[in-house]
Each structure stands twice: as structure tokens, then as C-alpha cells.
Amino acid sequence: MAAGCLRTVAHPHRLRMLQLLLHGEYTVGELAQACDIPSSGASEHLGKMRDRGLLTNRRQGRQIYYSVAEPGLAHIMECIENRFG
């Protein structure tokens, strides 16, 4: 289970999204722009993390907002950022 979770976050775009999401909610479009990828690609990455239970989402009108559902991600990201910047 732990290996599956780590494999899920072990992608440059997903790591960047998690960095942002640890500071608040973002829409798919905002995360796509921050990662310089199409919205469809961002949606796919976010879906994988949501399916793994790492993220949650809520719909407001046509927008979908994502946020971190697993508080332990902050500690994992802190370790990654301390080691790799």
C-alpha cells in the first residue's frame, strides 16, 4: 500500500501539484497552468491522486477545486523538499 502511494506521487507534475495544494485549494486549470501542461493532463494526474485517497475535490459551478485529503503528505513533501530543494 505504501509503495503504491509513493509511486503515485513520484511524478514531477504530481509533486508540483502537491506542493501547491498543501497551501490551499486550486482548480484544475490553475494547476495545469502552474505545471505548464494541458488541463486534460492535469485532470488525469489529479484523478490518480484522488483515487489513491490523497486528494479530495469539490465542485462549484463548472469549476472543480482540489485539496489535500491526507495530512501526512505535508511530512513527505517536507522530507523531499529538504533533500532536493
Sequence and secondary structure as in RCSB ss.txt:
>XXXX:A:sequence
MAAGCLRTVAHPHRLRMLQLLLHGEYTVGELAQACDIPSSGASEHLGKMRDRGLLTNRRQGRQIYYSVAEPGLAH
IMECIENRFG
>XXXX:A:secstr
 HHHHHHHH SHHHHHHHHHHTTS EEHHHHHHHHTS HHHHHHHHHHHHHTTSEEEEEETTEEEEEE  TTHHH
HHHHHHHHH 
